[in-house]
Amino acid sequence: MLPWVLSRMPAGFRAIVADNGSTDGSAEIAAAHGAKVVHAAPRGFGAAAHAGPAAATADVVCFMDADGSLDPWQLPLVAGPVLAGTHDLLLGRRRPRTRDGWPVHGRAGNAVVAWRLRRTAGVPVYDLGPMRAACREALLALGLTDRRFGAVCEARGKATPLTGHTVTVLRTWMRERSGAAADPPFPTRQGRPLSVDAIQWRLAKHVTAAASSCRSLNRKHVSPHVLRHTCALRMRFHAGVDIATIALWLGHSDIRATQTYLHADLALKERALSRTTPPNTAPGRYRPPDTLLAFLEQL
């Protein structure tokens, strides 16, 4: 099937075959049909998936199985949005036409792993994506370490959830910065990543400026760790990110440590209280008098 797969490569796509220790002459067949062959070790999908992008030179790389179950002619469908800059990673989803088109054990295993990814990482994935496209620099920057068969799950779980507004601001800043894709997004004057001390100094500078108009900041200790909690709250309340995804992003070993963010959601509490409103009660919100507010402030 390898010659058929290589013959179906669309125009503008260059085939790189990662040989993971095959003994059936696949490497020689691929080279004879014009593909670039790279050898990946140790044995495992992760090693092959890393060797391909490492040997590529294009800005966008695609992955697909070469067993004939997928048609390379469909690669532009997954590569197009990545080339257009609207996505950094795009996964294709298999839809079997016949019952025998996908073995039952493979379909069941794929469904279980996809379900676990949705539960733990909050990624809306329903297939592990045997055909996918990604920005090469962004993919290598993930620093994937699994060279065996867990690389697919590792890649899905290492994506940081961002709000749409944050993505727009970052893309605008990256264009204004006019740096290379591998450069740190917020470099020093020497082009190196900001150190912890530099981040703390910049934060203290802006907190001091903000305190002139918001005096309550003078009584608060604002640190980068506080901003970490603020980012988690914004992801939960403004972006609707699942609490399990936030726990994974924060590095919490137990999701119960992340449940505190639910208690800070006033809108969620209001919705819960609205469902327990006694009958024959006039709608509206309670407006406490100034005397009650002054008493609560003194507590």
N, C-alpha and C positions, 0 to 999 in steps of 0.2 A: 504493500500500500504506500510505502514511502515515495516511490517515483510518482504516483498519482497525486499525492499531497504536494510535492514540490512543483509539479506541473501546473497546479491550480493557484500558485502564488500570484496575487494581483500585481499590476504594474506599480512600480515605486516601492515595493516591499522586498526586502532582502532576507533570505532564509539563513538562520543560524541554527544548526543542529547540535544540541548538547549530548554528547555520547557519555553515558553513565556506566561504562563497563560492559557494553553489549558484546555478544560473541557470535552474532548472526550476520556480521558484515554490514550492519546499518551505516557505520561511519564511512565505509568505502562507497556504498551506494549513494549516500548523501553528497559526498564530494564529487562523484561522477556526474551528478545532476546539478552541479553549480552551487551547492550550499557550502557555507563556511562551517567547518566542524571544529568544535571545541570539546576538550575532554574534561569531565567533571568528576571529582572525587571528594568525599567517599560516596559509596552507593546510596542513593536517596534522592527524592524529588527536590529537596531543598538545595542540594549541591548543583543539580542541573539548572534549577531556576535562578541561581545566583551566577553561574558561569555564563549564561546567555547575555544578560544585561551588562555584565562586566566586559564582555568582548564586543558589545555593540557600540556604535558611535552615533546613532540617530538620537534625537531628542525624545522620541516616543518608541517604546518597545512593546511587542505583543507576545503572548504566550498561547500555545495550543498543543494538544496532543497530536502526534503524528501517526496514529494508528488507523487513520481513515474514517474515524467516527465523526470528524468535523471537517467542514469544507473551508479551506483557506480563502475561498472567494468571498466569504462573509467577514473577513478581517476588517475592511473599511467601516463596517457598521459599528464596531467597538472602538476602532482607532479614531474615527471622525470627531467625536466630541472631545477627546483628549487633544487632538491636533488643533481644534478650535479654541482650546483654553478654557472650556467650560467645566472640564473634569480633570482630576489628576489620576484617577483610577476608575476604570469601567469594566464591569463583569458581564459576560454573556450568560444567558440562562438557557439550559437545554429543555426542549419540549419534545419528548418522544412521540412519534407518529403511530408506532405500533407497540404492542405489549412486549415484543421481543427486542425492541430497539434499545432497551436499557435493562440489564439484568436486575432482578428484584433485589438481590443483596446489595448491589451498587446503589440503586435508587434509595433503599432504606438507609444505608449508611450515610449517604449524602444528605438526606433529609434530617437525620439525627444531628449531624455536625452543624448543619446550617441553623437548626433550631437552637443549639447550644450557643452559637455565635450571636443570634438575635437576643438571647436571654442574657448573656454575660457582657457582650460588647455593645449591644444596642444597635448593631448594624443591620439594616433591612435587607438581608441576603437570604436567598432561597436556593441557591446553587453555589457550589464552591468555585465555579467559574473556570471550566477547562479552556475557555477562550476569553482572554482579557487583554486590556491595553493599559499602559501606565506611563507617566513621565519618568524617563530613565533616571534622572538625577534625584527626583523625589523618592523613587523606589529604593535606590541605593542608600539614600540618606536615612532610611528607616533603620538601617543597621541590623538586618535580620541575621540571626545566629544559628537557627535550626537548619542543618544541612541534611536532615533525614526526611521525614514525612509530615512534620508539623509546621512547615513553612507557610502553608496556605492559611492556617488559623492564626499564625503569628503576624502575618501581613495584615489580616483583617483587624486584629486587635490593637495594632500599634497606631492606627489612624486617630488623631486627636479631633474630637468634635468641635466645630467652630460655628458660630452664628453666621447668617448670611451677611450681616453688616460687617462683622470682623473680617470675613473673606474679602469683601469689597475694599475695605481700608488697607488690608495687607497687600492686595494686588496693586492698588494705586501706589502704595509706598514702594513696592518692589520696582515698579516702572520708573518712579522718580529717582530711585537710588541708582539705577542703571548699572547694577553689578551683575556678576555671574550668578547662575542658579545655585551653585554650591556655596556661595558666600553666606555668612551669617546674616539673618534679616536685620539685626540691629548691631552693626559693628562699631568698634572704637575708631579713633583717628588713624590707627595703624592697620585697620581692616580685620582685627581679631574680634572674637565674640566678647560681649560685655561680661566683666567679672561680677561676682556677687557684690563686692564692695561698690562697684560702679552703679549697679542697679539700686542698691540701698541709698547711695548719694543722690541719684536722680529722683528717687521717690521722696526723700526728705526735702529736697528743693521744692518740689511741686506741692507737697503737703504744707510747707511753710507759706507758700504763695496762696494756697486755697484757704488757709486759716484766717487770712485777713478779712475774708467775707463770710466764713463759716467758723465762728469762734469755738464751737464745740470740738473742733479738731485739736485744739490746744490741750484738751484733757484726754485725748486718745493716743494710743500707741499704734501707729500705722506702719506695718512692715510688709515686705513682699509676701509673707505667709498670709497676712490678712487679705491681700489682693487675690491670693489663691482661693480663699473661701468666697470672695466676691465673684470671681469668675465662675466658680461652681454654682453659686446661686443664680447668676444670670443665665447659665446654660439650662438650669432647671426651670426657671420661671419664664424667661423670655424666649428661649429656643425650644423648650419642651423636651430636652434631652432626658432619656430614661435614667432613673436613679442608679440602676446597675451599671450603666455606661460611665456615670460620674464617679462611682466607686472605683471602677477600673482605671479611669484617668487619674484619680487622686492617689492610687496605689493602696487603697484600703484593703486589708486582708479579710475584713468582715463587713458585709453590706450594712450591718446594724450601725456601724460608725458613721455611715452616710445618711441615715434616716433623720438626723438632726436638721437637714436642709428642708425636709418636708414640714417640720414644725415652724419654720420661718416663713412659710408660704401663706401670707395673710389672705390672698385670694382663695386658696384652697379651704382655709378655715371659714371664710364667708360663705362659700358654697355649701359646706357641711352644715353651718348654722341655718342657712335658708331652708334646708330640708327638714329641720326640726322646729320650725316656727309653729307655735300653738295656733289652733283654729280661732277664728273670730278676732284676730289681731291685725291692727292696721299696718299695712306695709310701710317700710321706711327704715332709716338708720337712726340709732340712738345718738343724740347730741348731748354729751355731758356738760353740765354747767362749769363755769370757771372755778368755782370753789372746789368741785370734785377734782378737777385737773390739778389745781394747786396742791391739794392734799396728796394726790398720787405722786407729784413731783418731789414731795418732801420725804417719801418713804425710802 
